[in-house]
Amino acid sequence: MGEANVLLEALLTRAGISHAGLAKQVNIRGIDLRLRYDHASVARWVRDHAIPRDPVPEMICTIVGERLGIDVTLADIGMVRGEAADRQPSLAGAIDRAAALWHGDARGRTPTTLITGAKAAAPIWEWENPPDDDHIARLGEHRVDPVDVAMLRRARGHYQEMYRRVGGMPVRARITALLADRAAPLLRAAYDNDLGRQLYRAVGGLAALAGVCAYDANQQPLSQRHLFTALRLAKASGDRQFGAYIVALLANQALYLDQRRLVVQYAESALRAGGPSLNPALVTDLHALAGKAYARMGDAHACRPHLRKSETTAATLSQHHGQDEVSYVHPGLVETQVAEALRRLGDLAAAQTYAEESVRTAGATHLRGQVHRHAGLSLILAARGDLDRSVHVAGHMLDRADGMESGRIHDRIQHVARVLRPHAAESNVAAFLERADEYLHLKGI
């Protein structure tokens, strides 16, 4: 069974053509070929991404195109074979693919396979290199109002705060519904060049947050597609800083998936493309991500320069350092990242110093960040044999995780519990494990 053809499904929905209706029209047009398709045939084209024999795909393009009053290509309906299927679409094609992804997500049709290897690097290369989108204005009857753009920006801020409080699992559906129902029609409406770039920036911010929420819900292929979509919108917006932020998100996901070389490749691309004017908060995070990747490789020589650059850049940050998206770079974040890298390298004494500082400043960040900081310190203390303090810190971690529905928080608690479980004979460890197991069982992520 293949991955669902969300492009075909989205176009049929947009055209108001049912599965049975498409099958009937294909049979009529192919009467000389004695075609006998039915609704189940079309369902298989969508569900399994099956491609019928020629000339049926071209017929589908004609049928859908006539209904919508536009030219529809084989790429538009997801029925391109071979290498042509991997070519980057035009901006108009990218909008259609984005809308298809959002509608598919809203209806429960989500990607099931990760893009890996050279294909995982291709969207970053396309973002970093020409040609740029010089003219993105669109003509049409319905014009986008600046009020629409402001609404999307406010929605992103609202959903970001909700995500930080309760986790990505309950938030993603709200974001994808907004993207499918409001953002996609706006991208297909009329706007001039300047307003269009603001619109792409606003929609891209929501698409990136949808990717973050999918990542948090452990739907990694879906997260990757949302982030690649956001990166394409970022390129159209002309905002390099925003694009670098999305690449940082992709690097963070690659780190979670233990794709160490890809993390370094992503981080270096974002730093190179952003240039000397790149937001220092992003420079801080990108170097920390590269350092953590090298630490996982056991390469201290390559790791430490990145950690030093992250620290020195963080020292220059003001309390308010620009874009809303990089507001996650709170005081103590770098110490959290450095502590994790040093723990991986086996330098536990230094790791503990950094981790304790990250916890000391944890009040400056949101509850999600506080959970991760306490988890990091607990793991280091356990590795150093200080079980009493490890359990004490882990208890604070659980206090802050209460009420969150988050795959990543679930992972962190599970990791701490796994490290402490061999010491379950200790009464305080046993009490913590009972609380942790109850949390993990209730969440069942």
N, C-alpha and C positions, 0 to 999 in steps of 0.2 A: 504494500500500500504506500503511495507517494504522499507528499505533503499537499495540503489543500490548495486549490487554485483560487486564491482570494481575489485575484484580478478579474477572472471571469464572473465570479459570484457578485462582486461589487458592481460590475457593469450591467449585469442582468437586473440587479436590484434598482440601479439608477434608471434603466430603460423600462422598468415595469414589466419585464418578461418572465413568466414562470418557467420552470423546468419543462413542464408539459408543452407550454406554448413554444418554446425554442425547438423542442424535438419535432413538433408538428410542422413548423415553418421550414426546418431543415429537410424533412421528408418531402414537403411540397416542392421545394426548389430542386431537390435531387430525385424527382420522380422517375427520370430516365435511368437512374442508377439503382432504383428499387431499394431505397433506403428504408429501414424499419426501426428508427430510433424511438425511444419513449422517455418518460420522465426519469426513469431509473438510469438510462444512459447518460443523461445530462448530469444527474446527481453524481455519477461516477467520474465524469470529467471534472467536476468541482471537488469532490471528496478526495479522490486519489490523484488528481492532476493528470489524468489520462488524456492523451491527445488522439482524437479520432483520425481515421485515414483521410488523406486528401481526396477531394477538395473541401471536405466538411469544415475545417478551420476557417478557410476563406469565406465560406457561406455564413458562418457565425459572425465574422467581421461585418459582412454586408448587412445582415439582419439587424444587428445591434446598432451599426452606424446609421442605417436608415431611420430607426426609431429615435435616436438621439440627435440626428441631424449633423453628425460629425464624421470625419474619417476615422475608422478604427483599424488598427494594424494587428498582426499576429502577436506582436509583443504586448499590445494593450490587453489582449485576452489571455495572456500567459501561455500561448501555444507555439512558442518559438523553439526550434530544436537546435542542438549542437552549441557551438561556441557563441552564436548570435544571442543566445539566451543570457549570456554573462555581460553583454555590453551595457554601459551606463545609458539610461534613457535621457531624453531631453527633459527640460524643466517641466513642461506640460505632462510628459510621461511620468516624471517623478511625483507630481501632484496626484495623478491617478493611482499610482502605486501606494502612495501614502494613504489616500482615502480608502483604498482596498484593505490595507493593513488595519486601519482603524475600525472600519466596518466589520472586518473579520474578527478582530479582537472583541468587539462589542457583542458579536453573535457566537463567541466561543470557538471560532475557527482560528487556531493559532499555530505558528510554525513549531515544528517538533525536532528540527535538526539544526545544530550550530553551523555557521559558516566558519571554516577553518583554513589554515594555510595561506596561500597567496590571495585567495578570495577575501579573506578577513582583512587583509591590508589594503585591498583595492579601494574601498570607499575613502580611506584616509588619504591615499595618494590622489584620488580625484578631488578631494576637498582642498588639498594643499597646492595643487598645480593648475595652470590654465587649461582650458579657457574658463574665464570667470563669466558670471551672468551679468552682462553689462546693461541689458535692457529687459526688465521684468514686468513692465507695464502691460496691462490687459484691458481690452475693450469689452463692453457688454452693457446690458440695460441696468442691472443692479450694481450700484457703486458702493464700495466699502466706505464706511464712515469711520473717522478716527475714534469715535466712541466704541466701535466694535473692537478695535485694537486694544483700547484701554480696558475693555471688559476681559479680554483674554489674558492680559497682563495681571489684572487683579485676581483672576481665577487661578493662575499659576501660583501666585503668592499664597492664596488661601489653601490650595491643595498641598503646597510644600509644608506649611505649618501643620496641616492635618496628618501628613505622612510622618513628620517628626514626632508627633504625639502618639499615634496609634499604629504606625507601620504601613507598609505599602499594599498589603493584601486587601483591605477594605477601601482603599483610595483609588486604585487603578481603574476600576470600572467606571467611576465618576469622570475621570479624566478622558478615557477613551470615548465615552458617550459624548462629551463636549467636543472632542476632536472630530468625531464622525458626523455629529448633527449640526455643529455650528462652524467649526474651523474649516472643514473641507469645502462647504459651499462658499465661504468667504475667499478661499484661495482660487476658486473658479469664477469669482465675480470680477468687477472692473475696478482698477486702481492705477494711479500713476506710479512712476518709478520710486519716488520717495516713500509714499504711503505703503507701496508694495513691500519695500524692504522692512519697514516697521512691522508689517503683517507677518512676513516670514519669520522675523525675529520672535514675535510673540507666539506664533504657532509652534515654532521650533522649541521654545522654552517648555511648552506643555508636552510636546512629543518626547523631549528629553526626560521630563519628570515621569511620564508613562513608562519609559525605559527603566528608570530608577526603581519604580514601584514593581515592575515585573521582575527585575533583578532581586528585589527584596522578597518577593513571593516565590523565588527559586524557579522562575520560568525563563531560563537563560536564553533559549533561541528567540523567544518573543522579545525579551529585553534587548537583545542585539539588534533585531530588526527595527525596533523603535528608535534606538540610538543612531543607527545608520540613517534612518529617515530624518531624524533631527539634524544630523550632520549635513545632509543635502540641503535642508531648509536653511541651515546656518550659512552655507556657501551663497545661497541666493540672497540672504540678508546683507551680505558683505561685511559681517561682523566677525573678524578673525578671533577676537577674544572669546566670543561665544562658541565658535567652532573648537577652539583649544579646550574649552571647558568640557565639551562633549567627548573629545578624544580622551580627556582625563577620566571621564566616566567609563569609557570603553577599556582604558588601561586598568582601572579598578576591577572591572568585571573579569578581564583576562587574568589578573592576579588571583582572584577568587577561584578561577578555573585552572590555576596553576600553569598557565601558558606564559612562562617567564620571559622568553625571548620576545614574545609579542608585546608584553608590557613595556619592555625597553624600547621596542620599535615605535609603539604608539607615543610614549613619552617624548622621545627624541623628535618625532615628527611634529608634535604640538609645540615644543620649545623652538624648533627651527622655524616653523610657519608663523608663530606669534612674534618672533623677533625681539629686539630690545625693549619694545613698548608693551610686552605681554604683562598682564596684571601680576604683580608680585605674589599674590595669593595663589595664583595658578602655578607660577614658577616654583613656589614652595611645595605644592602638592605633587607636581609632576616629577620633581627631583626625588621626593620621598618615595613615590611609587617605583621609580627606577631603582632606587637604593634597596627597597624591600625585595624587588625581583632578583637583584644580584645576591642579596643575602640568602634567598632561597636556593640559589645556585651554589652557595658556599663560597662565593667570590668576594672576599672582604676587600681586596685591592680595588675592585671596580665599584663596590658598594659605598665605601666611606666618602669618596669625593661628592657623591650625590647627596649623602646625608649632611655633609658640611655645607653644601650649597643651599640645601633646604633650610637649615638652621640660620645661616647668615641672612638669607632673604626674608625669613619669617621675622627676624629682628627689626626689619625696616617697615613692617606693616603698621598702619594706623588702625585704630579701633574700627573704623568704617572704611573698608577697602574696595568700594566700587559695587559691581554688579551683585544683584540679589543671589544669583546662582552660586557665587563663590563665598557666600556668607557662612558656609560650613567650615571655613578655615578659621576656627576660633583659637584663642590662646590655649596652648597645651596640645593642639592637634599634632604639631611637629614632634613634640616629645613622645606622643603616643606612637607615631610612626617609627621614630628612631628606636624606641624601646622594643618594638616588635622586631625590627631588623637585627638589633643587637642580640635579642633572645635567640633568633635563628642562627646567628653566628656563634652562639655559646658564650658571649660576654655578658654573663648574668648580673654581675655587680653593677656595671655601667647601665645595663638595661633597667635594673631596679631604680636607679637614681632618676632616669628619665621618666619611668612609669609613675613614680611617686609624684613628680612634678606635674605630670598630666592629670593625675587625680586631684592634686591640690587646686588646680585651676578649672576643674570640671564644672563648677558652678556657672562658668561663662558660656557653656554650651547647652544644647537641648538634651532631653533624657536619653535619646538613642546614643548620642556621643558619650554620655556618662556611663551607660551600660558597657560600651566597648572599652572605655578607659579602665573601669574597675575589673573587667575580665582580663585585660592585659596584665595588670599588676598582680592579680590573683595567680595567673599562670606562672609568672616569674617567681613569685614567692614560693609556690609549690615546688618549682624546679630547684630552688635553693634550700628546700627542706623546712621552710618556715610555715608549717601547716596551720598553726593557730591564726596567724595574720592572713594567710591565704583564704581560709574559710571566712574570716571576719569580712574581708574585702568582697568576697564572693556573695556574702549575704547582702551587702549594699547593692551589688549588681542586680540581684533578684528583686530587691525593693524597687529599683528604677525600671525594671522590665515589666512590672505589673500592668496588665491591660493592653500590652502591645501584641499585634498580630504581624509578626515579622519573621521571615525565614532566616535572615542573617542574625537576628537576636537569638532565635532558637538555636542556631549553629554555635554561637558563642557560649551560651549556657551549657549546651551539650558537651562542648569541648572542655570547659572547666570541670563539669561533673565527671567526665571520662578520666581526666588527670587525677582527680581527688578520689575516685572510686576505690583504687587499691588500698586506701587508708580508711576504709569504711568502719573498721573496728574502733576507731577513735570516735567518741560520742559526739563531739562537735561536728566532725565530718559527716557522720551518719545523719545528724539533724539537717545539715545543709542538703545532703543528697535527697532526703525525703522531700524537702521543699522544691528542689530542682526537678525531681522526677514528677512531682505533681504539676509543676508548670509545663514541663515538656509533654506530659500526657494530656493536659487540658487543651493545649494549643494544637497538638497533633499535626504539626506542619510537615 
